[in-house]
Amino acid sequence: MRVFRNDKLRQLGIEFRAPRPGDAGYDLFSAENYFVEPRKRVLVESGLHLEIPSGYVGLVKDRSSVAAAGLHTLAGVIDSAYRGELKILMVNLADEDIQIRAGQKIAQLLVIPVYSAPVEIVDLLDALSSTERGAGGFGSTGE
C-alpha cells in the first residue's frame, strides 16, 4: 500500500506508520480541529490519500479510547480504486460536546483482502439451500 500525506499532516509532523507487531490497524489522525455537539456528525479530514492494492479494502474502525468518550466512526469502507483524501465520518453519541484536536489519533485503518466469488442469480426462493439456523435472525441463537 502506498500512502501520501498532504501539507496539513506534514505540518503537524505526523508520520504514517505500520502497526506495531501484534496490532491490526494503522493509526489515523485528524488534520484539523473540530467541535462536535451531542448527536451530531462531522467529516474529519485525515490528511491522507491511499493506494490500497487491488483485491484489498480499507476499513475504518473506532479507537477504543475515542469510542469510550462517545465518538464513533461511521461509513468506513475505503475501496482500492478511491484516490481522494481519506475522510472519517464520526458521530458524537455522548451527552456533552467533544473536541477533536489537529494531530489527535481518532480512528484506525484495517486493510484486509476482499473475497470475490462468482455470483449465481436464482429467481426462485425455493432453490435456496436449507441450514439448521434457517431464517433465524436477531436473537435466534439464544442471546
C-alpha atoms as one frame of an Amber mdcrd trajectory, in Angstrom:
protein
   0.000   0.000   0.000   1.226   3.495  -0.807   0.277   6.419   1.423   0.552
  10.137   0.628   0.384  12.837   3.334  -0.955  16.273   2.464   0.605  19.550
   3.654  -1.647  19.778   6.735  -0.469  16.426   8.052   3.176  17.140   7.229
   2.990  20.485   9.047   1.663  18.672  12.118   4.725  16.396  11.933   2.618
  13.253  11.732   4.120  10.196  10.066   2.005   7.325   8.796   3.484   4.176
  10.331   2.840   0.469  10.027   1.138  -1.062  13.051   3.365  -2.405  15.815
   3.833  -6.178  15.875   0.607  -7.708  17.141  -1.527  -4.656  16.257  -4.028
  -4.912  13.401  -4.688  -1.288  12.488  -2.895   1.793  11.224  -3.472   4.884
  13.371  -5.467   7.669  11.713  -5.168  11.276  12.872  -7.255  14.404  12.492
  -5.645  17.018  10.238  -7.907  19.806  11.608  -9.627  20.939  14.811 -13.313
  20.074  15.169 -16.031  20.694  17.745 -18.776  18.032  17.721 -22.058  18.661
  19.508 -24.050  15.764  21.016 -25.843  13.615  18.420 -24.132  15.479  15.555
 -21.838  14.145  12.830 -18.618  15.554  11.442 -16.491  14.607   8.431 -12.913
  14.627   9.711 -10.006  15.223   7.320  -7.184  12.706   7.811  -4.647  14.355
   5.519  -4.045  11.008   3.763  -4.517   9.712   0.238  -4.140   5.948  -0.132
  -3.327   3.479  -2.869  -4.894   0.355  -1.425  -3.871  -2.622  -3.589  -6.441
  -4.220  -5.858  -8.080  -7.141  -4.067  -7.991  -5.337  -0.703 -10.271  -2.926
   1.141  -9.623  -0.419   3.903 -11.989  -0.496   6.890 -12.053   2.498   9.233
 -12.834   1.444  12.786 -13.134   3.039  16.232 -10.207   3.539  18.584 -11.318
   2.248  21.962 -10.307   5.395  23.886 -12.157   7.675  21.461 -15.214   5.406
  21.407 -15.269   5.301  25.217 -15.638   9.101  25.145 -18.686   8.735  22.852
 -17.184   9.441  19.424 -17.743   6.657  16.880 -16.833   6.119  13.229 -19.453
   5.597  10.506 -19.354   4.583   6.813 -15.818   3.224   6.887 -15.272   1.273
   3.649 -12.376   2.551   1.501 -12.290   0.894  -1.927  -8.971   0.194  -3.646
  -9.948   2.438  -6.583 -10.538   5.525  -4.378  -7.839   8.219  -4.600  -9.409
  11.167  -2.765  -8.497  12.236   0.748  -9.476   9.718   3.397 -12.147  11.442
   5.466 -13.657   9.862   8.531 -17.355  10.296   9.272 -17.801  10.440  13.035
 -20.814  10.825  15.325 -20.902  12.101  18.897 -23.114   9.755  20.931 -22.214
  11.418  24.234 -24.312  13.989  26.055 -21.511  16.578  26.005 -19.627  18.365
  23.259 -16.457  16.624  22.087 -13.415  18.458  20.767 -11.138  16.822  18.201
  -7.676  18.368  18.051  -5.487  18.518  14.957  -2.941  15.714  15.342  -5.182
  13.611  17.604  -5.489   9.866  16.934  -9.152   9.354  16.105  -9.581   6.006
  14.347  -7.728   3.068  12.886  -7.482   1.618   9.405  -7.578  -2.126   8.751
  -6.516  -3.285   5.279  -7.870  -6.732   4.501  -8.333  -8.967   1.462 -11.685
  -8.873  -0.312 -13.307 -12.219  -1.037 -14.727 -12.121  -4.523 -16.684 -15.180
  -5.629 -18.765 -15.802  -8.728 -22.424 -14.905  -8.194 -25.272 -17.115  -9.363
 -28.614 -15.309  -9.599 -31.596 -17.567  -8.874 -35.129 -16.181  -9.043 -36.809
 -18.924  -7.018 -36.509 -18.682  -3.227 -37.300 -22.416  -3.045 -33.839 -23.067
  -4.574 -32.105 -21.578  -1.505 -30.328 -24.334   0.429 -31.500 -25.008   3.973
 -29.430 -24.812   7.165 -30.082 -25.643  10.812 -30.407 -21.916  11.599 -32.577
 -21.157   8.593 -34.049 -17.641   8.591 -33.457 -17.078  12.317 -32.260 -13.509
  12.792 -31.758 -11.224  15.777 -31.640 -13.232  18.993 -32.307 -16.573  17.297
 -29.153 -18.191  18.708 -30.243 -17.627  22.326 -28.540 -14.302  23.153
